[in-house]
Amino acid sequence: MAESGRFRVEVVSPERVLFSGDAKQVITRTLDGGEIAFLPGHISFLGALVENHTRIYLSDGKVQDLAVLKVDAPSCGHPLAENIAPLVARL
């Protein structure tokens, strides 16, 4: 889809898919890389997000805002929840 100026984005938690759709740009904060922006043609990315305000710029010009929050490890049961916010971005 990069050829059309958009790409596929999925933001998931251990429990469910929080966002799935096409976007022109995504700005978020990753566990290892700090704040990062993704544009069409970017190499595929699968990684953990830390607490932040994620912005997904949709193909129709609207912006989808996501609040990435950390939860207590016992409440979600995920083995990595102590260290990361329970969201993973697949871009």
TIZATI-98052 format. One record per residue (C-alpha): residue number from 0; chain; x negated, y, z. Coordinates in nm, 2 decimals, decimal comma. Last residue first. Layout:
<rs>
@i = NUM | ch = A | xx = X | yy = Y | zz = Z $
...
</rs>
This chain:
<rs>
@i = 90 | ch = A | xx = -0,34 | yy = -0,09 | zz = 1,11 $
@i = 89 | ch = A | xx = -0,25 | yy = -0,34 | zz = 1,38 $
@i = 88 | ch = A | xx = -0,23 | yy = -0,15 | zz = 1,71 $
@i = 87 | ch = A | xx = -0,22 | yy = -0,33 | zz = 2,03 $
@i = 86 | ch = A | xx = -0,03 | yy = -0,22 | zz = 2,34 $
@i = 85 | ch = A | xx = -0,04 | yy = -0,33 | zz = 2,70 $
@i = 84 | ch = A | xx = -0,27 | yy = -0,05 | zz = 2,82 $
@i = 83 | ch = A | xx = -0,60 | yy = -0,20 | zz = 2,90 $
@i = 82 | ch = A | xx = -0,82 | yy = -0,32 | zz = 3,18 $
@i = 81 | ch = A | xx = -0,58 | yy = -0,49 | zz = 3,43 $
@i = 80 | ch = A | xx = -0,36 | yy = -0,60 | zz = 3,15 $
@i = 79 | ch = A | xx = -0,61 | yy = -0,83 | zz = 3,00 $
@i = 78 | ch = A | xx = -0,46 | yy = -1,16 | zz = 3,12 $
@i = 77 | ch = A | xx = -0,10 | yy = -1,05 | zz = 3,03 $
@i = 76 | ch = A | xx = 0,15 | yy = -1,12 | zz = 3,31 $
@i = 75 | ch = A | xx = 0,35 | yy = -0,80 | zz = 3,25 $
@i = 74 | ch = A | xx = 0,43 | yy = -0,70 | zz = 3,60 $
@i = 73 | ch = A | xx = 0,13 | yy = -0,86 | zz = 3,77 $
@i = 72 | ch = A | xx = -0,11 | yy = -0,65 | zz = 3,57 $
@i = 71 | ch = A | xx = 0,04 | yy = -0,31 | zz = 3,66 $
@i = 70 | ch = A | xx = 0,12 | yy = -0,11 | zz = 3,35 $
@i = 69 | ch = A | xx = -0,08 | yy = 0,13 | zz = 3,14 $
@i = 68 | ch = A | xx = 0,11 | yy = 0,38 | zz = 2,92 $
@i = 67 | ch = A | xx = 0,10 | yy = 0,45 | zz = 2,55 $
@i = 66 | ch = A | xx = 0,35 | yy = 0,72 | zz = 2,47 $
@i = 65 | ch = A | xx = 0,46 | yy = 0,70 | zz = 2,11 $
@i = 64 | ch = A | xx = 0,55 | yy = 0,99 | zz = 1,88 $
@i = 63 | ch = A | xx = 0,69 | yy = 0,92 | zz = 1,53 $
@i = 62 | ch = A | xx = 0,63 | yy = 1,22 | zz = 1,31 $
@i = 61 | ch = A | xx = 0,85 | yy = 1,30 | zz = 1,01 $
@i = 60 | ch = A | xx = 0,71 | yy = 1,37 | zz = 0,66 $
@i = 59 | ch = A | xx = 0,91 | yy = 1,09 | zz = 0,48 $
@i = 58 | ch = A | xx = 0,60 | yy = 0,86 | zz = 0,47 $
@i = 57 | ch = A | xx = 0,57 | yy = 0,87 | zz = 0,84 $
@i = 56 | ch = A | xx = 0,29 | yy = 1,04 | zz = 1,05 $
@i = 55 | ch = A | xx = 0,24 | yy = 0,81 | zz = 1,35 $
@i = 54 | ch = A | xx = 0,12 | yy = 1,00 | zz = 1,66 $
@i = 53 | ch = A | xx = -0,01 | yy = 0,82 | zz = 1,96 $
@i = 52 | ch = A | xx = -0,01 | yy = 1,01 | zz = 2,29 $
@i = 51 | ch = A | xx = -0,26 | yy = 0,83 | zz = 2,52 $
@i = 50 | ch = A | xx = -0,32 | yy = 0,56 | zz = 2,77 $
@i = 49 | ch = A | xx = -0,57 | yy = 0,31 | zz = 2,61 $
@i = 48 | ch = A | xx = -0,51 | yy = 0,12 | zz = 2,29 $
@i = 47 | ch = A | xx = -0,64 | yy = -0,23 | zz = 2,22 $
@i = 46 | ch = A | xx = -0,76 | yy = -0,33 | zz = 1,87 $
@i = 45 | ch = A | xx = -0,68 | yy = -0,47 | zz = 1,53 $
@i = 44 | ch = A | xx = -0,80 | yy = -0,25 | zz = 1,24 $
@i = 43 | ch = A | xx = -0,80 | yy = -0,30 | zz = 0,87 $
@i = 42 | ch = A | xx = -1,04 | yy = -0,08 | zz = 0,68 $
@i = 41 | ch = A | xx = -0,90 | yy = 0,26 | zz = 0,60 $
@i = 40 | ch = A | xx = -0,76 | yy = 0,30 | zz = 0,25 $
@i = 39 | ch = A | xx = -0,46 | yy = 0,50 | zz = 0,37 $
@i = 38 | ch = A | xx = -0,56 | yy = 0,71 | zz = 0,67 $
@i = 37 | ch = A | xx = -0,64 | yy = 0,62 | zz = 1,03 $
@i = 36 | ch = A | xx = -0,74 | yy = 0,87 | zz = 1,29 $
@i = 35 | ch = A | xx = -0,94 | yy = 0,79 | zz = 1,61 $
@i = 34 | ch = A | xx = -0,96 | yy = 0,91 | zz = 1,96 $
@i = 33 | ch = A | xx = -1,20 | yy = 0,72 | zz = 2,18 $
@i = 32 | ch = A | xx = -1,37 | yy = 0,42 | zz = 2,03 $
@i = 31 | ch = A | xx = -1,38 | yy = 0,12 | zz = 2,27 $
@i = 30 | ch = A | xx = -1,03 | yy = 0,12 | zz = 2,42 $
@i = 29 | ch = A | xx = -0,87 | yy = 0,30 | zz = 2,14 $
@i = 28 | ch = A | xx = -0,70 | yy = 0,65 | zz = 2,13 $
@i = 27 | ch = A | xx = -0,44 | yy = 0,72 | zz = 1,86 $
@i = 26 | ch = A | xx = -0,38 | yy = 0,92 | zz = 1,54 $
@i = 25 | ch = A | xx = -0,20 | yy = 0,75 | zz = 1,26 $
@i = 24 | ch = A | xx = -0,17 | yy = 0,88 | zz = 0,90 $
@i = 23 | ch = A | xx = 0,05 | yy = 0,83 | zz = 0,59 $
@i = 22 | ch = A | xx = 0,28 | yy = 0,57 | zz = 0,75 $
@i = 21 | ch = A | xx = 0,48 | yy = 0,26 | zz = 0,67 $
@i = 20 | ch = A | xx = 0,66 | yy = 0,06 | zz = 0,93 $
@i = 19 | ch = A | xx = 0,66 | yy = -0,14 | zz = 1,24 $
@i = 18 | ch = A | xx = 0,68 | yy = 0,02 | zz = 1,58 $
@i = 17 | ch = A | xx = 0,73 | yy = -0,12 | zz = 1,94 $
@i = 16 | ch = A | xx = 0,70 | yy = -0,49 | zz = 1,85 $
@i = 15 | ch = A | xx = 0,77 | yy = -0,70 | zz = 2,16 $
@i = 14 | ch = A | xx = 0,66 | yy = -0,84 | zz = 2,50 $
@i = 13 | ch = A | xx = 0,28 | yy = -0,84 | zz = 2,49 $
@i = 12 | ch = A | xx = 0,31 | yy = -0,49 | zz = 2,34 $
@i = 11 | ch = A | xx = 0,30 | yy = -0,42 | zz = 1,97 $
@i = 10 | ch = A | xx = 0,22 | yy = -0,13 | zz = 1,73 $
@i = 9 | ch = A | xx = 0,24 | yy = -0,22 | zz = 1,37 $
@i = 8 | ch = A | xx = 0,14 | yy = 0,00 | zz = 1,08 $
@i = 7 | ch = A | xx = 0,15 | yy = -0,06 | zz = 0,70 $
@i = 6 | ch = A | xx = -0,02 | yy = 0,19 | zz = 0,47 $
@i = 5 | ch = A | xx = 0,07 | yy = 0,51 | zz = 0,28 $
@i = 4 | ch = A | xx = -0,07 | yy = 0,71 | zz = -0,01 $
@i = 3 | ch = A | xx = 0,07 | yy = 0,49 | zz = -0,28 $
@i = 2 | ch = A | xx = -0,27 | yy = 0,31 | zz = -0,34 $
@i = 1 | ch = A | xx = -0,30 | yy = 0,23 | zz = 0,03 $
@i = 0 | ch = A | xx = 0,00 | yy = 0,00 | zz = 0,00 $
</rs>
